[in-house]
Every structure is written in structure tokens, then in C-alpha cells.
């Protein structure tokens, strides 16, 4: 059940990232997808495990990472 949920959330994040050329921060993805932080982390973990998402550091303390599709 949790694996199915993680896969569905990963799809939501994937779709949000596929609509932009540049990466998005957590806040931007959250605004687009309306995901709770725990659900975002679950879906992101799935995408990272599948090696589908790249994560870059921004140098910003408030938004330390930017996510993009590989």
C-alpha cells in the first residue's frame, strides 16, 4: 500500500518537474502539487532511488536544494 502511494506521489512530482526547463525548489513543487512535506519526501525518495531526479545545492539556507529531472 505504501509503495503504491510512493509511486503515485513520485508521478505527481515528476509531472511538476517535467513542465519546467529549469529545476524547482521544494516550495515551488509544494505550491504546484499541493503535497504535504512528508508526502513530498516519500515521492522524492522514490525518484532518487530510481535515479530519475538530480539534486543541486543552491547555497540558500531557506531553499538549500533545487530538483530537476535527469
C-alpha positions as CSV (number, residue, x, y, z in Angstrom):
1,X,0.0,0.0,0.0
2,X,2.8,2.5,0.9
3,X,4.7,1.5,-2.2
4,X,1.7,2.4,-4.4
5,X,1.3,5.7,-2.6
6,X,5.0,6.5,-3.0
7,X,4.8,5.7,-6.7
8,X,1.7,7.9,-7.2
9,X,3.3,10.8,-5.4
10,X,6.5,10.3,-7.4
11,X,4.4,10.7,-10.5
12,X,2.9,13.9,-9.3
13,X,6.4,15.3,-8.6
14,X,7.7,14.0,-12.0
15,X,4.8,15.8,-13.8
16,X,5.6,19.1,-12.0
17,X,9.3,18.9,-12.9
18,X,8.5,17.9,-16.5
19,X,6.6,21.1,-17.0
20,X,9.7,23.3,-16.5
21,X,13.1,23.5,-18.1
22,X,15.0,24.6,-15.0
23,X,14.7,22.9,-11.6
24,X,12.3,23.7,-8.8
25,X,12.7,24.2,-5.1
26,X,10.7,22.4,-2.5
27,X,8.4,25.4,-2.0
28,X,7.8,25.7,-5.7
29,X,7.0,22.0,-6.1
30,X,4.7,22.2,-3.0
31,X,2.9,25.1,-4.5
32,X,2.3,23.4,-7.8
33,X,1.4,19.9,-6.4
34,X,-0.2,20.9,-3.0
35,X,1.8,18.0,-1.4
36,X,2.4,17.8,2.3
37,X,6.1,17.8,3.2
38,X,6.0,14.1,4.3
39,X,4.4,13.1,1.0
40,X,6.9,15.2,-0.9
41,X,9.8,13.4,0.9
42,X,8.2,10.0,0.2
43,X,7.9,10.7,-3.6
44,X,11.3,12.3,-3.8
45,X,12.9,9.3,-2.2
46,X,11.2,7.1,-4.8
47,X,12.5,9.2,-7.6
48,X,16.0,9.4,-6.1
49,X,16.1,5.6,-5.7
50,X,15.1,5.2,-9.3
51,X,17.8,7.8,-10.3
52,X,15.2,10.0,-12.0
53,X,15.9,13.2,-10.2
54,X,19.0,15.4,-9.9
55,X,19.5,17.5,-6.8
56,X,21.7,20.6,-6.7
57,X,22.6,22.8,-3.8
58,X,21.5,26.4,-4.1
59,X,23.6,28.0,-1.3
60,X,20.4,29.4,0.1
61,X,19.6,28.5,3.7
62,X,15.9,28.7,3.2
63,X,15.8,26.7,0.0
64,X,19.0,24.6,0.0
65,X,18.2,22.3,-2.9
66,X,16.8,22.5,-6.4
67,X,15.3,19.5,-8.0
68,X,15.2,18.6,-11.7
69,X,14.7,15.6,-13.9
70,X,17.7,13.7,-15.3
